Amino acid sequence: MFVNANTRKIRANFRNYLDHVMTTGDRVLIFRHGKEVAALVCREDFNALEEVSGRTERLMEQRHREALERMRVMKGRMRQDL
């Protein structure tokens, strides 16, 4: 579940919001001037986000290496054709 709060409410009641997140696992979506700017999440959600982020980074690195290898192979073929 999400709880919405603006930055003024967060500053005035940070401890209460933190306790709420810790006890319920709910996420607090923080707004500034009507725009979503941040979120307060429990540690488990943060860990899951970090895990996904790490997987994504590793996948992107792997794809980059594969693309470079394909380019090297193509470059070698072009040289042979000359």
N, C-alpha and C positions, 0 to 999 in steps of 0.2 A: 504494500500500500504506500501511497505517496502522501506526504503532508506538505502543503505549500506555505511559505512564509517569506515576507520581505526582509531586507537586511535590517531594518529598524527593529522588527520583532526578534530577529536572531540575536542582535546585539543586546537587547534588553532581557532576553530569556534563554541565553545560550545553554546554560546548565540544564534547564528543563528540556530543551530540544535534544541535547546530548543524552540525557537520561532516557528520553522516549526512544531514541534510535537504539540505544544499548539494550533496552528491555523488550522492545517489540520487533526490532529488525526493520521497522518502517524506514523509508527514505524521506529526507526532507529536501524539497526542491526550493532553492533560494532565488528570489527575484530581486532585481534592482531596477528601478524605473520601469517596472512592468515587464522586464525581460528576464528569462531564465539565465542565471550566471554561474550557479554552482549547485552542488548537492552535498548533503551530509549523509553518509552511508555507514552501516555497521562494518566491522572489520572483515567479516566473512564475505560481504559483497565486494569490498575493496580487494581482498585476496583473489576472488574470482575474476575481477576486472584485470588485475595485474597478470594473472595466468593467461587470460585470453590475449592481452596485449603482447605478452612474450611470445605466444604461439604465432600471432600475426606477424611479429617482427621476424621470427625465424623463418616463417613461410616466405615472406618477401625477400629475405636474404637468399634463400634457396632458389627462388624464381630468378633473382638477379644473376646468380652464378650460372644457372642453366641458360639464360639468355646470352650471357657473355660467351659461354662455351659454344652455343649455336653460331654466334657471330664469328668466333675464331675458325670454326669449321667452314663456314661460308667463305671467309676470307682466304683460307687455304685452297678451297676449290677454285676461287676466282684466279688465284695466282697460277694454279695448274692449267687453267684454260688459256692463259696468256702465253 
